Amino acid sequence: MTATLFGYYGYDNLGDELLCEESIKILKEAGFERIYLLLRKEKLRSFSRPGVVPIDRFNPAKVLGAILRSKVIVCGGGGILQDETSLKSLIYYCSIIYAALILNKPVLLLANSLGPLKHGISRCLVRNILRSKNVFFIARDRVSYRYARLVGAKNAFLGTDLAIGAVEYLQPQEKQKKISLCLKKEFDLDLIIESAKLYGFEPILVPLSPQDEPACLKMAKKYRLPVSHEPLKDLLSSSLVVSQRLHGCLLSSLTGSPFISLNSSKSKRFLERYLPKYEGFCLKEDPAQIVLAMVRLKDIKLEARNMIEDFTKMRQEAINLLRTISRRKKRG
């Protein structure tokens, strides 16, 4: 069997690359021997592996050809159905889904989140997708699940984040007295650095995406901080993580280390489900608020058992759903 897999892949974003890996694993376990993977052109060679066929995501003919040859189209994880980052990007992803539906191909939105949807056209596009009987939506968080049900989604289920599956193969790292600063925007770090060193922590800037590097390099120069060359290793070996990105917080919690989430509604709405009374969600990059959270959280250990249980359940349900969809298409 053949499937087409798409997402924000091939841009060296740590979180999205983990989502890609987990999506491929699920598809292979569901019995798909050939997976067309949509990537940016520069990454086609580096993603070639047995059973995976990289496709230029901006080549319409090749994308349509992949969809035509596939039994199912899968959007593997992430928050791509939103227009806060880019309306153009949302329209691109919706065009793939609409093309699949026109060609009568089932679409699985696997562990996606929805929104923000600020434009009327965005809400209309996403609403019509969710209402299709040929679209199966596994929501990453409760807010997205409730929204899908509210707008009349035909097939909506509550799941969790695909990156949790990475816990199975991440190399355990010995914890060190350091704080990973996973930042994508600049702000004042003086008080944070001073307080970290007061408690015996060494701060390190850890860009999780090439988009984060300009801000991290500027802050490294300004505050004389090291910049990580092995983001995943440094993140996993940190005793505390301060992050403006969801997957910085998520990976930290999977290894038991506390995190401080900065100005991220995505992180809050996903992680509050597992940590309802957690004191590490900061609504803005306020140094005083961050330091107070650092003091409260520096000695605690997080428990990820519920996250892992939810992921294991979702993974099996996704595999069963993919097998059911493919059998249905065969009979048709």
N, C-alpha and C positions, 0 to 999 in steps of 0.2 A: 504494500500500500504506500501511497505517496501523500505528503502533506506540504503545505506552504506555511512557513513561520515568519512572522514579522514583529518588529518592535523598534525601540531606539537602540539598535545594535550596530557595532562597528565604530563607535565613537570613543572608545577607551574609557567609558564611564564605568567605574567599578561595580556599582549596583546593577546597572543594566546588563553587564556581561554575566553576572551571576544569574540573573533572570533568564538570559539566553541559554546558559548551560542547563539549568533545571528544566526549561521547556523542552530542550532536545532529549534529555533523559526520559521525561514523561512520554513524549511521542514515541521514542524507541521501545519503551516498555509496553506501550499500547499496540505495538505491532507494525509501526510505520518504518519500512526499510529505507525509504528515500525521503529526505526532507529538503525542500527548497528554502533556503535561508536568505532573506532580503537584507542586504548590507550596502554600505556606501562602497563605491567602486574601489577605493584605495585599500580596502581590507579583504577583498575577495580571496586572494591567495592564502592569507594567514588563517582563514577559517575553513579551508578545505580539509575534510577528514572523511573516513568511511561512512557512507550513508547520508552525508550532508553535502548539498550542492549549493554553493554560494551564488546569489543572483544580484546583479546591480539594482538596487532599490529604486533608482531613478531612470531605469530603462523600461518604458511602458510595455513594449512588445514582449520583453522577457518576463516581466511580472505577470502579464496576462497569460502568457504561455504556461508559467508555473501554476497559476490558479486553475487553468483549464485541465492540467494533468493531475491535479490533486483531488483527493477524496474529501479533505477538510482544510480549512484555512484557520490558523491559530495566531492570535495576538498574545504573545507570551509575557504577561506581567507589566507592571509599571503604570505610571499616570500619564499616558499619552492622549487620553480622551479628555483634554482640557485646552482652553484657549488663553490661559494666563501667560504661558510662555510664548505662544505663537498661534494665531488663527490659521495661518498658512499650513503649519504642521498638522493641526487638527484636521483640516480639509484633506490633506494628503492621506492620513490614516483612514479617514472615513471613505475616501475614494477606493481604497483597497477593499474595504468591507462591502461597499455598494457593488463593486465589480463582481465580487464573489457571489453576492445574493442574486444579481442579474443572471449569473451563470448557474444558478441553482446549486451553489455549494454551501454546505453548512459552515458556520463561523463560530469558533470558540474563543471568547474573550476570557483568557485564563489568568485569574488573579489580577485583574485590572482595578484601578480606582477611577472614579468619575469626577470631573470638575477640578477647579472652578470653570463654569461655562458662563462667560460674561456677555456674549453676543447672542442675539436672538437666533441667528442662523446656526450657531453652535448647538444650542439647545434643541432646535428642530432636527438637525442631523443626527444627534445622539439619541434623541427620543425615538425617531423612526427606526433607527438600527435596533434598539432594544425591543421594540414592539414586533419585530419580525419573528415569525415562528421558526426561522432557520438560524437564529442567533441564540447562542447559549452563553450566558454571562455568569462567571464565577467572580464575585466581588472580593476585592482585597480587604475591604473594611466595611463596617456597619453603615456608615453614612452613605457610601456608594450603593450598598444593597438596598437601603431604604429608598433612595432616590429612584433606583431602577424599578422597584415595586410601585412607587408613586406614579411614575409615568406610564405604567402599563406593560412592563417587560413580560414577555411570554415565558421565558425560561431563565430565572434568576436564582442564584444560590450564594450563600455566604461562604467565603473561603478565607485565605490569609495570604501572606506574602511569599512568593516563590523563593526568595533569597534565604529563607529559613532552612531550606534543604541543603544549603552549603555546609551546615554544621556536620554533615556526614563525612565530608572529605577535607575540611579545613585543617591544616597542620596546627596542633596545639602549640601555643607559644608561652614561654615562661613570662609571667607578669613582671613588669618593671615599674619603678617609681617615675612614671612619665605620664604626661597628659597629651593626648592627640588633639590638635585643633584642626578639625575638618571644616575649613571655611572657604566660602566662594565669594564673599564680599568683605571689604575692609571695614574695620572699626577699631576703636581705641583699646589696646591690649595692655597698657601699662599696669593697671590695677590687677588684672588677671595674672600676668606674669609674676608680679611682686608677691601676690598671695600664694601662687603655686609653689614658688621657691621657698617661701616661708614654711610651707608644710612638707618640704622635701621632694617636690615633684619637678621634673624637668619638662618644660613644654616643647613640643615639636609640631610644626605645621605639616598637615597630611592632606594634600589635594587628592580628592577622589575622582576627579575628572580633569581633562585638559582645560576645561572652562574655568576651573578653580585656580589654575597655576598663576595667572597674572596677579591676582590679589595676594596669593600666598607669597610669591616672590617679592612683591613690594613690602609686605609686612615682615618678611624674613630680613630684608635689608634694614628696615626702619628699627626693628626691635632686636636685631642680631640673633635670630632664632634659626635652628636648622630646619631644612625642608626634607621630608621623607623621599627616598628614592625607591622604597618598597612599601607603598601605602598599606597593603593588606597586612603585611607582617607587623608594621608599626602599630596599626590599629588594634590588632588582636593581642599584642603584648602590652598595651597600655592599661594602667590602673584606672584611668578616667578618660572619657571622650567628650569633647565639646564640639557639637556638629550642627551645621546649617543644612545638612542633608539627612534624609530618612535612613539610608542604609548605613551611614556612620553610626547612628544610634542603635539600629537593629543589630548590626554585627557586634557592637559592644555588649549589648544585653545578652546575646547568644553565648558569649564567653564569660558571663557573670559580672562584667565590669559595669559600674554605673555610667550614665551618660547625662549630658545637659543638652537639650534640644533648643536651638535658637530660632525663633521667629519662623517656625515651620508648621503650618496647619496639617500638612501631610503626616508628619511624625506624630503630632499630638493625637490626631483622630485615629491613627492606626495603633500606636503603642498604649494609649490610655485604656484600650480594651483589655490589655494584659496587666497593666500597672495603673489601676484606677486612682490610687492615692499618691502616685509618684510626684515628687517635688522637683523634678528636673526639667520641667517645661517652662522656658522663658519666652514671653510673648514678643520681646524685642532684644536687641543686642545691648543690653544695659550692663556695663561692667560690674556695678555693685550687686545687681540681682544675680549675675553669673557667679560671683565670688561667694555670695550667701548660699547658693545651691551647691557649690563646690565643697564648702565647709560641711553642709548637712549630709552630703552623699559620699564623701571621700572614703569612708570605711565600710560601706554596705556592699553586699554581694547579691546580684540579681539572680532570679530563678527563671529559666526559660522552658521548663517542662511543658507548660500549657501551650506555648507557641509551637513547640515541636510536635505535640500531639495533634494540634489543629492542622499543621502542615501535612502530617502523615495521613490524616483522614482526607484532606482535600486532594492530595496526590492520588490516592486510590480512587476517589470519586471521579477525578478528571480522567484517569485511565479507563475506568468503566464507561464513562460518557463517550470518550473517543471511540472505544470499541463499538458501542451501541450506534453511534452516528455512522460509522463506516459500514456496519452491517445493514443499516437502513438504506443507505445509498446503493449498496449492492443489490438489494431486493428491488429497489426502484428501477 
